[in-house]
């Protein structure tokens, strides 16, 4: 069973008469209950593709299916109930939370709107969610500015999970946080995977991908140049570019 | 025996919050930098890494911070007492600086050539032809292709990696004795990061420049530096050779080393450092890692500063329990 599928997706941006093709005719599959990693350098189109999967960006050509059903209807994506199915965690925890809202309210707002509950109930659910993400009572009452990068990123995950999605699209969730905060976040993802959440993990950090992903797609200049199971890609990369990526991981020389 | 290039001893840096209120950002930084040494400084956000870098290039004042105690000595010059005039002879000439953000580093309204010539003109007098040639030479050193074109371009026309190369070119224009590189590869790709690190190593070999590289990536530092200085909550907790990393004598360094994800099986158990680092201004007395440490004892929180204890050749740790932990 494939949860998300992308067929021949292309995205072209037009600016000042130039056309930039960010994503070129790619096919992608996210099986139910699995973690699929997308790796590539900046400018390779990873983030654009992640936005297409989560319905924020409309593809110029091709289409995306959720459970065998197209997500797009004219210019809208994920209509109605479907909207809750796919949620996104953004790259920058410093700009993805409203600085004028307390963390608990930011999460409760999403619960209130999507689950159509009263204020008290939503705050209660939000509190439980945040506690599960390791953000306890006092910290939940704080504004984003008084939390560390790692805590903010976990709060963003809590907000994304508040609507009980089936798929989480995480766009470079660990690139802006410290190493110790990174391990905490990865542990958290690990638990969520055990609970059956499917994740599309976009990253240029191959260490993170190796740790979490079942399948890996390698992206270069808007196309997937290689894909396969994570162990295959890391043990015998067939593509020149993949090999270059793997050899640039710090500490790689240490282990080999 | 020759003098070390930089001597940092119990350096304290405070920030003025209000007229009366002071906040210590760096409390006790202690380490030396030898000539031509590649030294790595590692710590979490808020551990005082960046402030320490700023003290080495004399730009603390601009952030409302100042050195409130300890020694900071560069090649025999006392930098704590240095005036702005003294700094003009040091900053950019004898100490080069590569800033944190490659994307915000270069001035957006100046061409690359104009910025490079500013750096070049700090030294001996040159006519414009010589400056131009030197700029091309510098761009070649940092391996920028088509330097004749790049010299006329603006920063927005270059990629992050290229901008960082330009910043490095500016830093080495006067062939300084020390380059301070404050997280030069944050926000850049792993492949670009590897290229920039190769470049720094080459520069250090060719110009015999000492480099201090700041990062929160222990693996990166361990791979390319000779020596590692570990900072936690404004204090140097350990200094050691990178070859000794497996024989660390501080629980914080050990936790950092063990929390790397490349050694565990996919989805295996990760070692995490529990909790958050103590907040600036609310530092506990005694060992500041005590609240997150697995080996903590009552004696760790005695009300005094824990000095660096020498445990071997070029190896010091600020852990009181090290002999207990590593029997």
Interface residues (C-beta under 8 A of the other chain):
Chain A: X41 X42 X43 X148 X149 X150 X151 X175 X178 X179 X180 X182 X183 X184 X186 X187 X190 X193 X204 X205 X206 X207 X208 X210 X211 X212 X213 X230 X231 X244 X245 X247 X248 X249 X250 X251 X252 X253 X254 X255
Chain B: X44 X45 X46 X159 X160 X187 X188 X189 X190 X191 X192 X193 X194 X216 X217 X218 X219 X220 X222 X223 X255 X256 X259 X260 X261 X262 X263 X264 X266 X267 X270 X271 X272 X273 X276 X277
